[in-house]
C-alpha cells in the first residue's frame, strides 16, 4: 500500500493553511508527520480522512484517487473523544458498529484488544474511573478494532508510563509488520526517531524537509566526533580549542574536515582510555528546531 499527498492546498477564507503538500507513506513502515502548532498537520490529517476536501491537489492510494468506501482508517486523536460516564464496552461496540462491524464480530475484536492492551478488567467500568494512561489505551482500541488499512496516531504516548509505552510500542510494531500504513504526529521526537524511517516536517503550510530520516541526518557535516572517556581533562587540553565538554560528560570534537575522522579516531584510541567515540549526527529534535525555529 502506498499513500500519497499530491500538491495539496487548502485555504480558509484569506488564510492559506496548506501551500502544496507532497508526501509519500508506504505500508509496512511508520511515517512521521511533524510540525509546530498551527503549521498545518491537523488540516493535512483532516483532508486525508475526508473530513473536508482540499482546494486543489489529490490524495492517492496505490496511485489512484483514494476511494473512501474501500480504504479504512483508524484514528487516535490527541484529545480523547470517548464518553466519560458511559460503560467502556458499550461505547466500544458503538464505535465499532459505526465502522461497519456487526455486533458479534465487534465484541470479539474488542475483547481481543482489551486483553492485548491489558485493560480487560475495566470492560464494564465507566471511562472516568480509569487512569489517564488506561483511558488512552481504551481510546486506542477504537482506532484498531476494525483492522484499518491506515492508522493515524496523534500524540499516542501521551499519559503513558514507561511500561505502558513499551506495550504500545509492541502493538504499533505488530501493525507495521502487518503491512499497515502508520502515520505518527507527535512532539515527542524520541518516539518518532524510534519508529519512523521517513518523516515530513511542515512549517507555514509547506514541507520544509522530508524523506528518509537517516539520509537527512547524513546530509549534515560529518566533521564532529562525540567522545566518552575518563580522561576528559587531558583530551580537552590536547585538543584545545577544538574540544568542548558537554553537560552530560561527553566531549565534542570539531575537526577541520570530515577526512580527518579516521586519523583522529586512531590517535584517540592509541593515546587515551576511550570508552566510546562516534561521529556526531543531529537528533530529530535538532533537525526539527533548525527547520521550524524562524517560522510559524
C-alpha positions as MATLAB code, in Angstrom:
seq = 'XXXXXXXXXXXXXXXXXXXXXXXXXXXXXXXXXXXXXXXXXXXXXXXXXXXXXXXXXXXXXXXXXXXXXXXXXXXXXXXXXXXXXXXXXXXXXXXXXXXXXXXXXXXXXXXXXXXXXXXXXXXXXXXXXXXXXXXXXXXXXXXXXXXXXXXXXXXXXXXXXXXXXXXXXXXXXXXXXXXXXXXXXXXXXXXXXXXXXXXXXXXXXXXXXXXXXXXXXXXXXXXXXXXXXXXXXXXXXXXXXXXXXXXXXXXXXXXXXXXXXXXXXXXXXXXXXXXXXXXXXXXXXXXXXXXXXXXX';
ca = [
       0.000    0.000    0.000;
       1.197    3.490   -0.870;
      -0.422    6.714    0.311;
       0.431    9.952   -1.476;
      -0.375   13.613   -0.996;
      -0.001   15.345   -4.343;
       0.191   19.150   -4.272;
      -2.466   19.501   -1.552;
      -3.585   23.092   -0.992;
      -6.134   24.384    1.485;
      -7.322   27.847    2.452;
      -9.865   29.055    4.976;
     -11.051   32.417    3.745;
      -7.965   34.501    3.029;
      -5.684   32.302    5.135;
      -3.604   29.794    3.176;
      -3.102   26.842    5.517;
      -1.538   24.303    3.134;
       0.576   25.551    0.227;
       1.277   22.492   -1.912;
       1.904   19.480    0.333;
       3.612   16.482   -1.262;
       4.481   13.340    0.682;
       4.535    9.559    0.298;
       3.926    6.966    3.039;
       4.228    3.231    2.396;
       2.720    0.196    4.050;
       4.932   -1.760    6.391;
       6.644    1.323    7.801;
       5.843    4.282   10.015;
       5.809    7.852    8.724;
       6.299   10.865   10.981;
       4.276   13.982   10.178;
       5.774   16.781   12.246;
       5.311   20.489   12.745;
       4.793   23.239   15.254;
       1.303   24.126   16.448;
      -0.521   25.816   13.592;
       1.835   24.500   10.922;
      -0.844   22.507    9.043;
      -0.583   18.966   10.479;
      -4.171   18.752   11.680;
      -5.524   20.180    8.418;
      -3.496   17.593    6.489;
      -4.889   14.775    8.634;
      -8.456   16.012    8.227;
      -8.074   16.160    4.459;
      -6.633   12.634    4.483;
      -9.627   11.380    6.467;
     -12.076   13.217    4.171;
     -13.382   15.496    6.916;
     -13.198   18.234    4.307;
     -11.720   18.401    0.798;
      -8.609   20.300   -0.314;
      -8.981   23.340   -2.527;
      -6.722   21.559   -5.004;
      -4.484   18.535   -5.219;
      -5.169   14.841   -4.674;
      -4.873   12.138   -2.067;
      -3.792    8.964   -3.863;
      -3.845    5.363   -2.673;
      -1.801    2.907   -4.710;
      -1.529    5.523   -7.456;
      -5.264    6.226   -7.767;
      -7.571    8.774   -6.107;
      -8.394    7.310   -2.713;
     -11.734    5.511   -2.505;
     -13.088    6.160    0.973;
     -15.595    3.339    0.614;
     -12.794    0.780    0.335;
      -9.923    2.218    2.388;
     -10.385    2.102    6.159;
      -8.889    4.428    8.762;
      -8.061    4.091   12.422;
      -7.566    7.412   14.197;
      -6.220    8.057   17.685;
      -6.782   11.778   18.328;
      -4.656   13.846   20.657;
      -7.795   14.873   22.534;
      -9.853   11.955   23.781;
     -13.242   11.538   22.152;
     -14.917    8.912   24.323;
     -17.755    9.385   26.801;
     -16.592    9.693   30.400;
     -19.826    8.437   32.033;
     -20.585    5.538   29.674;
     -19.537    1.920   30.132;
     -16.442    1.121   28.126;
     -17.806   -1.972   26.379;
     -20.992   -0.196   25.296;
     -19.217    2.704   23.629;
     -16.556    0.494   22.066;
     -19.324   -1.564   20.454;
     -20.997    1.652   19.297;
     -17.841    2.949   17.608;
     -17.062   -0.446   16.059;
     -20.547   -0.637   14.557;
     -20.116    2.872   13.143;
     -17.102    1.460   11.292;
     -19.149   -1.300    9.699;
     -18.699   -4.208   12.105;
     -21.650   -6.302   13.235;
     -22.198   -6.673   16.957;
     -20.775  -10.173   17.380;
     -17.554   -9.524   15.452;
     -17.213   -6.194   17.233;
     -17.408   -7.810   20.677;
     -14.881  -10.475   19.685;
     -12.409   -7.903   18.367;
     -12.944   -5.573   21.329;
     -12.256   -8.337   23.822;
      -9.077   -9.246   21.949;
      -7.791   -5.670   22.070;
      -8.809   -5.063   25.686;
      -6.823   -8.158   26.615;
      -3.895   -7.233   24.348;
      -3.702   -3.785   25.933;
      -4.152   -5.185   29.443;
      -7.387   -3.353   30.271;
      -9.863   -6.261   30.189;
     -10.703   -5.757   33.869;
     -12.235   -2.385   33.010;
     -14.541   -3.764   30.319;
     -17.719   -2.909   32.248;
     -16.422    0.187   34.015;
     -17.170    3.791   33.185;
     -14.358    5.558   31.402;
     -13.840    8.259   34.046;
     -12.923    5.615   36.642;
      -9.717    4.798   34.715;
      -6.312    6.447   34.905;
      -5.234    8.762   32.090;
      -2.976    6.081   30.646;
      -5.668    3.398   30.642;
      -8.120    5.826   29.043;
      -5.545    6.307   26.299;
      -5.364    2.547   25.757;
      -9.166    2.267   25.568;
      -9.174    5.078   23.008;
      -6.578    3.122   21.021;
      -8.986    0.178   20.828;
     -11.395    2.342   18.811;
      -8.586    3.017   16.315;
      -7.592   -0.631   15.853;
     -10.700   -2.736   16.435;
     -11.853   -2.746   12.781;
      -8.402   -3.701   11.384;
      -7.879   -0.477    9.382;
      -5.588   -0.028    6.375;
      -4.259    3.348    7.554;
      -3.576    4.079   11.218;
      -3.151    7.699   12.327;
      -1.685    8.214   15.795;
      -1.712   11.772   17.153;
       0.426   12.028   20.323;
      -0.152    8.308   21.067;
       2.209    8.141   24.071;
       0.561   10.983   25.960;
      -0.146    9.945   29.549;
       1.552    6.555   29.321;
       4.080    5.397   31.902;
       7.217    3.591   30.625;
       5.651    0.124   30.966;
       2.520    1.072   29.023;
       4.621    2.969   26.493;
       6.547   -0.256   25.853;
       3.266   -2.137   25.410;
       2.069    0.437   22.884;
       5.392    0.196   21.042;
       4.887   -3.550   20.682;
       1.342   -3.087   19.371;
       2.392   -0.431   16.855;
       5.254   -2.610   15.616;
       2.830   -5.502   15.140;
       0.602   -3.303   12.973;
       3.603   -2.116   10.954;
       4.691   -5.714   10.375;
       1.189   -6.496    9.081;
       1.879   -4.040    6.255;
      -0.300   -1.217    7.565;
       0.407    2.437    6.803;
       1.087    4.076   10.171;
       1.232    7.865   10.450;
       2.646    9.438   13.593;
       2.054   13.022   14.625;
       3.900   13.906   17.814;
       6.148   16.391   19.544;
       7.904   13.543   21.364;
      10.794   13.280   18.928;
      12.378   10.263   20.606;
       9.386    8.120   19.670;
       9.364    9.407   16.099;
      13.068    8.540   15.775;
      12.412    5.075   17.163;
       9.538    4.191   14.833;
       9.727    6.250   11.679;
      12.018    5.588    8.748;
      10.596    8.572    6.879;
       9.421   11.988    8.044;
       7.992   15.223    6.750;
       8.231   18.475    8.683;
       5.515   21.027    7.887;
       6.068   24.679    8.634;
       3.982   27.575    7.477;
       1.825   25.219    5.419;
       4.776   23.867    3.435;
       7.007   20.795    3.641;
      10.392   22.175    4.690;
      12.211   18.835    4.840;
      11.158   15.257    4.072;
      12.494   11.835    3.245;
      14.412    9.008    4.869;
      15.444   10.142    8.355;
      18.885    8.523    8.216;
      19.603   10.158    4.862;
      18.512   13.533    6.234;
      20.933   13.134    9.134;
      23.779   12.209    6.818;
      23.393   15.470    4.905;
      24.910   17.269    7.871;
      28.704   17.800    8.051;
      30.398   14.689    9.423;
      33.368   16.512   10.900;
      32.255   16.251   14.519;
      33.021   13.480   16.984;
      31.469   12.542   20.319;
      33.958   11.034   22.795;
      33.289    9.301   26.098;
      36.365    8.889   28.275;
      37.673    9.028   31.831;
      40.479   11.295   30.580;
      38.416   14.358   29.688;
      40.823   16.881   31.186;
      43.775   15.588   29.187;
      41.836   15.345   25.920;
      40.455   18.853   26.416;
      43.948   20.187   26.950;
      45.460   18.330   23.990;
      42.693   19.198   21.531;
      42.047   22.774   22.583;
      40.291   24.755   21.065;
      38.562   22.006   19.038;
      37.254   20.188   22.128;
      34.210   21.117   24.181;
      32.902   19.333   27.278;
      29.118   18.933   27.341;
      26.962   18.894   30.464;
      26.375   15.143   30.116;
      30.112   14.457   30.360;
      30.676   13.815   26.656;
      33.431   15.540   24.707;
      32.571   17.204   21.432;
      35.421   17.451   18.919;
      35.011   19.657   15.842;
      37.501   18.755   13.086;
      38.677   20.920   10.218;
      37.249   18.443    7.701;
      35.461   15.063    7.637;
      38.583   13.474    6.128;
      40.350   13.824    9.488;
      37.965   11.434   11.242;
      39.984    8.242   10.751;
      43.279    9.746   11.855;
      41.784   11.421   14.937;
      39.877    8.284   15.991;
      43.081    6.225   15.751;
      45.015    8.817   17.739;
      42.362    8.855   20.457;
      42.306    5.055   20.703;
      46.118    4.821   20.842;
      46.735    7.560   23.391;
      43.776    7.732   25.752;
      41.465    5.438   27.701;
      38.422    5.734   25.421;
      35.044    4.238   26.271;
      33.349    5.332   23.048;
      33.956    7.532   20.040;
      31.447    8.117   17.251;
      30.542   10.569   14.544;
      28.014   13.118   15.731;
      24.643   13.045   13.988;
      21.934   15.570   14.817;
      18.897   14.262   16.653;
      15.456   14.664   15.134;
      14.869   17.327   17.757;
      17.897   19.253   16.430;
      16.589   18.954   12.869;
      13.078   19.987   13.873;
      14.294   23.108   15.673;
      16.546   24.082   12.774;
      13.756   23.911   10.213;
      10.967   25.462   12.293;
      12.504   27.971   14.711;
      12.229   31.001   12.420;
       8.757   30.396   11.033;
       5.235   29.796   12.267;
];
